[in-house]
Amino acid sequence: MNVTLTVIILFLILLALWGWFSGFIRMVCVLFSSIIVFILTMFLSPVTTSILSKSDKVYDFFYEKVASNIELPSVDAGTALLYFDNIDIPSGIEDSLREGLVGLSRDVNTASDDAGIYIRDKITLMIIKAVSFLITYAIVAILVGIIFRIFNILSRLPIVRVANRLLGVTSGLVLGVLLVFLFMAVVSFLTPGAFGESVVHDIESSSVLG
């Protein structure tokens, strides 16, 4: 039984039902506002990342958290690659760090540098990027939500209820597909451990999910 596929189908059904009860106009507002929020967040989050990463207080705060959880002796890049088997971090982050360390080990100018500093710095910047994305998303969502809330009044107009709800189902399914796509895009990168491996296995074993 493909658990991930079952959960996603139930998720899409729930959003379709939400679309039925909410109606087309509201679902269009939700759908388009979600798309607009996501696009604006993608464009604006690098700006937020730049601002936060340049703040010594923010960088030092996250760096200290990372340093307290990832303890590495002062070793070169080649030796540091051996330590990943004992560090529980998401596979996507691990792959990125491995690639960076391989590059450092091949460069004669950096091969003997302290790889621990490199690892902690890169993870710190990844965390800042993730936090920046969430902050930007929250701010943009609030602003766009205020604008689209104005259009909710249109849902009270005397339009055909059945047509409105049927179109709402379609909008709910489109929104569901969008959210599922985003989930699939990040689950293997951000989710470590058995849960992430289980979801990735479900994706690879299903032609629908693939």
C-alpha positions in Angstrom: 0.0 0.0 0.0 1.4 3.4 -1.0 0.7 5.5 2.0 1.9 8.8 0.5 -0.4 8.4 -2.5 -3.3 7.6 -0.3 -2.7 10.6 1.9 -2.4 12.9 -1.1 -5.6 11.6 -2.7 -7.4 12.2 0.6 -5.8 15.7 0.8 -7.1 16.5 -2.7 -10.6 15.3 -1.9 -10.7 17.5 1.2 -9.6 20.5 -0.9 -12.2 19.7 -3.5 -14.9 19.6 -0.8 -13.6 22.8 0.5 -14.0 24.3 -3.0 -17.5 23.0 -3.1 -18.6 24.7 0.1 -16.5 27.8 -0.5 -17.5 28.4 -4.1 -15.7 29.4 -7.2 -15.0 33.1 -6.5 -13.5 32.4 -3.0 -11.4 29.5 -4.3 -10.1 31.6 -7.2 -9.1 34.3 -4.7 -7.4 31.6 -2.6 -5.7 30.0 -5.6 -4.5 33.1 -7.3 -3.4 34.7 -4.0 -1.4 31.5 -3.2 0.3 31.6 -6.5 1.0 35.3 -6.2 2.3 34.9 -2.7 4.6 32.1 -3.7 6.0 34.0 -6.8 6.6 37.2 -4.8 8.2 35.2 -2.0 10.6 33.6 -4.5 11.6 37.0 -5.8 11.8 38.8 -2.4 13.3 36.1 -0.1 16.8 36.6 -1.5 16.5 40.3 -0.3 15.5 39.1 3.1 18.3 36.6 3.1 20.8 39.3 2.2 19.6 41.5 5.0 19.6 38.8 7.7 23.0 37.3 6.7 24.6 40.7 6.9 23.4 41.1 10.5 26.1 40.0 12.8 23.6 39.3 15.6 21.5 37.1 13.4 24.4 35.2 11.9 26.1 34.7 15.3 22.9 33.5 16.8 22.3 30.7 14.3 26.1 29.9 14.0 26.2 29.2 17.7 23.2 27.0 17.5 24.8 25.0 14.7 28.2 24.8 16.4 26.6 23.5 19.6 24.9 20.6 17.6 27.6 19.8 15.1 30.9 19.1 16.8 33.8 18.5 14.5 37.5 18.4 15.2 39.9 20.6 13.3 40.3 18.5 10.2 40.8 19.0 6.4 38.0 18.7 3.9 38.9 15.1 2.9 38.8 13.9 6.4 35.6 15.8 7.2 33.7 13.8 4.6 34.1 10.7 6.8 32.1 12.3 9.6 28.8 12.5 7.8 27.9 9.0 8.6 27.6 10.0 12.3 25.7 13.3 11.7 21.9 13.2 11.4 21.1 15.9 8.9 18.7 16.1 5.9 20.0 14.3 2.9 19.7 17.4 0.6 21.9 19.4 3.0 24.3 16.6 3.3 24.7 16.2 -0.5 25.3 20.0 -0.8 28.0 19.9 1.9 29.6 16.9 0.4 29.9 18.6 -3.0 31.4 21.7 -1.3 34.0 19.6 0.7 35.0 17.7 -2.4 35.7 21.0 -4.1 37.7 22.2 -1.1 39.7 19.0 -1.0 40.7 19.3 -4.6 41.8 22.9 -4.3 45.4 23.1 -3.1 44.7 26.4 -1.5 41.8 25.2 0.7 42.5 21.4 1.0 44.2 21.9 4.4 41.7 24.5 5.8 39.5 23.7 8.8 36.5 22.0 7.2 34.5 22.3 10.4 34.3 26.1 9.9 33.1 25.6 6.3 30.4 23.1 7.4 29.0 25.2 10.2 29.1 28.3 8.0 27.2 26.6 5.1 24.6 25.1 7.4 24.1 28.5 9.1 23.5 30.2 5.8 21.1 27.4 4.8 19.1 28.0 8.0 19.1 31.8 7.4 17.8 31.2 3.9 15.0 29.0 5.2 14.1 31.5 7.9 14.2 34.3 5.4 11.8 32.4 3.1 9.3 31.9 6.0 9.5 35.5 7.1 9.0 36.8 3.6 6.2 34.4 2.9 4.4 35.5 6.1 4.7 39.2 5.3 3.7 38.8 1.6 0.8 36.5 2.6 -0.6 39.1 5.0 -0.4 41.9 2.4 -1.8 39.9 -0.4 -4.5 38.5 1.9 -5.7 42.0 2.7 -6.0 42.8 -1.0 -7.9 39.6 -1.9 -10.1 39.9 1.1 -11.7 42.8 -0.6 -12.8 40.6 -3.5 -14.6 38.1 -1.1 -17.6 40.4 -1.2 -18.1 39.1 -4.8 -19.0 35.7 -3.5 -22.2 37.1 -2.0 -23.6 38.2 -5.3 -26.7 36.3 -6.5 -24.8 33.9 -8.9 -25.8 30.3 -9.7 -24.9 28.3 -6.6 -24.3 25.0 -8.3 -22.0 26.4 -11.0 -20.2 28.4 -8.4 -19.6 25.3 -6.2 -18.6 23.1 -9.1 -16.0 25.6 -10.3 -14.9 25.9 -6.6 -14.2 22.1 -6.7 -11.9 22.6 -9.7 -10.1 25.5 -8.1 -9.7 23.4 -4.9 -8.1 20.6 -6.9 -5.8 23.0 -8.7 -4.7 24.4 -5.4 -4.2 20.9 -4.0 -2.0 19.9 -7.0 0.1 23.0 -6.5 0.6 22.3 -2.8 1.4 18.6 -3.5 3.9 19.7 -6.1 5.7 22.0 -3.6 5.6 19.2 -1.0 7.2 16.7 -3.4 9.8 19.3 -4.4 11.1 19.8 -0.9 10.4 16.6 1.0 13.6 14.7 0.0 15.7 17.8 0.7 14.3 18.9 4.1 13.1 15.7 5.7 15.7 13.4 7.2 15.3 10.0 8.7 12.9 7.1 8.1 9.9 9.3 7.3 11.7 11.1 4.4 13.0 7.8 3.1 9.5 6.3 3.2 8.0 9.2 1.3 10.8 9.1 -1.3 10.2 5.4 -1.8 6.5 5.9 -2.3 7.2 8.6 -4.9 9.6 6.4 -6.8 7.3 3.3 -6.7 4.2 5.2 -8.0 3.9 6.4 -11.6 1.2 8.8 -10.5 3.4 10.4 -7.8 6.5 10.3 -10.1 
